[in-house]
Amino acid sequence: MGMAPGKGERGKNELRAAGLVEQLEAARQEWRQARAYFDAVSDPDLVVEAVHRLEASQRKYMYLWKLARAEGVRVDRQRMARFLFGTESGFSS
């Protein structure tokens, strides 16, 4: 029979969740920078590069978001909208 996680296990889970939140915030910033780069370039070769950067950063963010959800990181949808389009963090652990 499985036992409920003890304080030590909860602490590890909280650290994992906090690490995921930090990674999510960094990935969000990377995504926003990729979007700004995409908006700034006009040379066709740079547009192709910008699209790749934008898609890669978006996929990274979505991957980390799925991991965070699996770890139990809760997301307030209104705060998430502000997080994606502003500067506020949308996560809590």
C-alpha positions as CSV (number, residue, x, y, z in Angstrom):
1,M,0.0,0.0,0.0
2,G,1.2,3.5,-0.8
3,M,1.6,6.1,1.9
4,A,1.0,9.8,1.6
5,P,4.1,11.8,0.9
6,G,5.8,13.1,3.9
7,K,7.2,16.6,4.6
8,G,10.4,15.8,2.8
9,E,8.6,14.7,-0.4
10,R,6.3,17.7,-0.3
11,G,9.4,19.9,0.0
12,K,10.9,18.2,-3.1
13,N,7.7,18.7,-5.0
14,E,7.5,22.3,-4.1
15,L,11.1,22.8,-5.2
16,R,10.4,21.1,-8.5
17,A,7.3,23.2,-9.0
18,A,9.3,26.4,-8.2
19,G,11.9,25.4,-10.7
20,L,9.3,24.8,-13.3
21,V,7.8,28.2,-12.6
22,E,11.2,29.8,-13.1
23,Q,11.7,27.9,-16.4
24,L,8.3,28.9,-17.5
25,E,8.9,32.5,-16.8
26,A,12.3,32.3,-18.7
27,A,10.6,30.5,-21.6
28,R,7.8,33.1,-21.7
29,Q,10.4,35.9,-21.9
30,E,12.2,33.9,-24.7
31,W,8.9,33.6,-26.5
32,R,8.2,37.4,-26.2
33,Q,11.7,38.2,-27.5
34,A,11.2,35.9,-30.4
35,R,7.9,37.6,-31.2
36,A,9.6,41.0,-31.0
37,Y,12.3,39.8,-33.3
38,F,9.7,38.5,-35.8
39,D,7.9,41.8,-35.7
40,A,11.2,43.7,-36.3
41,V,12.7,41.8,-39.3
42,S,11.8,42.3,-43.0
43,D,14.5,40.5,-44.9
44,P,13.0,37.2,-46.2
45,D,15.9,35.1,-44.9
46,L,15.6,36.7,-41.4
47,V,11.8,36.2,-41.5
48,V,12.3,32.5,-42.0
49,E,14.8,32.4,-39.0
50,A,12.4,34.5,-36.9
51,V,9.5,32.0,-37.6
52,H,11.7,29.1,-36.5
53,R,12.7,31.0,-33.3
54,L,9.1,31.9,-32.6
55,E,7.8,28.3,-33.2
56,A,10.6,26.8,-31.1
57,S,10.1,29.2,-28.2
58,Q,6.4,28.6,-28.3
59,R,6.8,24.8,-28.3
60,K,9.3,25.0,-25.4
61,Y,6.8,27.1,-23.4
62,M,3.9,24.7,-24.1
63,Y,6.1,21.7,-23.1
64,L,7.1,23.3,-19.8
65,W,3.5,24.3,-19.2
66,K,2.3,20.7,-19.6
67,L,5.1,19.5,-17.2
68,A,4.1,22.2,-14.7
69,R,0.4,21.1,-14.9
70,A,1.5,17.5,-14.3
71,E,3.4,18.6,-11.2
72,G,0.3,20.4,-9.8
73,V,1.2,24.0,-10.6
74,R,-2.0,25.8,-10.6
75,V,-2.9,28.4,-13.2
76,D,-5.3,31.3,-12.8
77,R,-6.7,31.9,-16.3
78,Q,-7.1,35.7,-15.9
79,R,-3.6,36.0,-14.5
80,M,-2.3,33.7,-17.3
81,A,-3.8,36.1,-19.9
82,R,-2.0,39.0,-18.2
83,F,1.2,36.9,-17.9
84,L,1.2,36.0,-21.6
85,F,0.5,39.6,-22.8
86,G,2.1,41.5,-19.9
87,T,4.6,41.2,-17.2
88,E,2.7,39.5,-14.4
89,S,3.5,35.9,-13.4
90,G,0.5,33.6,-13.9
91,F,1.7,30.7,-11.7
92,S,1.4,29.5,-8.2
93,S,2.7,26.4,-6.7
